Amino acid sequence: MNRIGFVFQSSPHSTTKGREGLDAILAASAYSEDIQIFFIGDGVFQLLENQQPELVLSRDYVAGFKMLSLYDLEETYVCQTALQNRGLKDNNLLIDADVITNQEINEKLSRCAQVMVF
């Protein structure tokens, strides 16, 4: 099966994109093991720990990202520049992910047969 890339570029709880993206990943994992997940731009906020979505009357789907490892989805990447620009470090993240450069993200995305953006 072809490699599928999932890109998160939206902040959580402002739209349903994050929740829909997580649902799409979990559904796709039933059919493919060749999945890569990228968090770029404001998408890095998807992985920020200690979120309180109930304050904005939103469902807490972010904890669902912890399930990625249970589905053997371990190719998870976070944009180094996005973290730095937002004053975040990898230890602020809910899950373990590889922090890589923009160039590395572009190279990996270019090898994906399909890319879905959320």
Backbone torsions as a table, in degrees:
resi	resn	phi	psi	omega
1	MET	NA	152.9	-178.9
2	ASN	-78.0	150.9	178.5
3	ARG	-69.9	136.9	178.8
4	ILE	-115.9	132.8	176.6
5	GLY	-110.1	134.3	176.3
6	PHE	-115.8	124.9	-177.0
7	VAL	-116.3	124.4	174.8
8	PHE	-104.5	120.8	-179.4
9	GLN	-128.9	1.9	-178.6
10	SER	-108.2	148.3	176.7
11	SER	-72.2	154.1	-178.3
12	PRO	-73.1	153.8	170.8
13	HIS	70.3	-6.1	175.9
14	SER	-85.5	-27.4	174.8
15	THR	-141.3	-179.1	177.7
16	THR	-91.9	4.9	-175.2
17	LYS	-58.5	-42.8	-178.7
18	GLY	-62.2	-47.5	179.2
19	ARG	-64.0	-42.4	179.3
20	GLU	-64.8	-38.9	178.3
21	GLY	-64.4	-43.7	178.0
22	LEU	-62.1	-44.3	177.4
23	ASP	-60.1	-40.8	-179.8
24	ALA	-64.8	-40.3	178.7
25	ILE	-62.6	-48.3	-178.2
26	LEU	-63.5	-37.9	177.1
27	ALA	-67.1	-44.1	-178.9
28	ALA	-65.6	-28.7	-178.3
29	SER	-66.3	-18.3	176.2
30	ALA	-72.4	-20.5	-176.3
31	TYR	-112.8	-17.2	-175.7
32	SER	-146.8	142.4	174.2
33	GLU	-102.8	-5.8	-176.4
34	ASP	-98.0	72.2	-176.4
35	ILE	-122.4	134.0	174.5
36	GLN	-120.6	141.4	-175.9
37	ILE	-123.5	130.9	-175.8
38	PHE	-125.0	138.6	175.2
39	PHE	-120.3	113.9	-176.8
40	ILE	-128.0	163.8	177.2
41	GLY	51.5	-138.4	178.7
42	ASP	-67.3	-9.6	176.7
43	GLY	-62.0	-22.1	178.2
44	VAL	-63.3	-24.7	177.8
45	PHE	-67.1	-19.0	176.2
46	GLN	-58.3	-32.9	-174.6
47	LEU	-98.0	4.7	-178.4
48	LEU	-68.0	129.9	-179.8
49	GLU	-79.5	166.2	177.9
50	ASN	62.1	36.3	175.5
51	GLN	-76.7	154.2	179.0
52	GLN	-128.1	72.0	-175.2
53	PRO	-65.0	-22.9	-179.9
54	GLU	-63.9	-23.3	178.6
55	LEU	-67.8	-24.3	176.6
56	VAL	-110.7	21.3	177.5
57	LEU	56.2	44.4	-179.4
58	SER	-118.3	154.9	178.2
59	ARG	-77.9	143.3	-179.5
60	ASP	-87.2	82.1	177.1
61	TYR	-88.5	-17.6	-173.2
62	VAL	-59.3	-34.3	177.6
63	ALA	-60.1	-22.8	177.8
64	GLY	-62.9	-21.7	177.8
65	PHE	-65.0	-21.3	176.4
66	LYS	-66.3	-21.7	-178.9
67	MET	-75.9	-12.9	-176.5
68	LEU	-55.5	-41.5	-179.2
69	SER	-68.1	-30.4	177.0
70	LEU	-65.9	-26.3	178.5
71	TYR	-93.8	11.4	-177.6
72	ASP	58.6	33.9	176.5
73	LEU	-100.4	91.9	-172.8
74	GLU	-111.6	-1.8	177.9
75	GLU	-91.5	76.0	-177.8
76	THR	-115.9	127.8	-173.5
77	TYR	-128.3	141.4	178.6
78	VAL	-122.1	136.8	-179.2
79	CYS	-71.6	121.8	-179.9
80	GLN	-61.0	-44.3	-179.1
81	THR	-63.8	-41.2	179.3
82	ALA	-62.2	-41.7	177.4
83	LEU	-62.3	-48.8	-178.0
84	GLN	-61.6	-43.4	-178.7
85	ASN	-64.6	-21.8	-179.1
86	ARG	-105.7	9.0	177.1
87	GLY	68.4	28.2	-178.2
88	LEU	-109.0	159.3	174.7
89	LYS	-126.3	163.6	-177.6
90	ASP	-62.5	-22.6	178.5
91	ASN	-78.4	-3.1	173.5
92	ASN	-86.1	-4.4	-173.0
93	LEU	-91.8	148.8	-177.8
94	LEU	-68.2	-32.2	-177.2
95	ILE	-127.9	165.1	173.2
96	ASP	-78.8	129.0	178.1
97	ALA	-145.0	152.1	177.1
98	ASP	-80.0	125.7	176.4
99	VAL	-90.2	119.1	-175.6
100	ILE	-131.5	166.5	-177.7
101	THR	-79.7	166.6	176.2
102	ASN	-57.7	-41.5	-178.8
103	GLN	-62.5	-42.6	179.0
104	GLU	-65.1	-38.0	177.1
105	ILE	-62.5	-46.8	179.6
106	ASN	-60.6	-40.6	179.1
107	GLU	-63.7	-44.6	-179.3
108	LYS	-67.3	-41.1	178.4
109	LEU	-64.2	-33.2	-179.8
110	SER	-66.9	-20.0	178.8
111	ARG	-92.1	-0.2	177.5
112	CYS	-87.0	134.7	177.9
113	ALA	-72.5	-35.6	179.3
114	GLN	-132.5	141.7	176.8
115	VAL	-130.1	127.7	177.0
116	MET	-113.9	133.2	-175.5
117	VAL	-115.0	131.8	179.8
118	PHE	-127.6	NA	NA
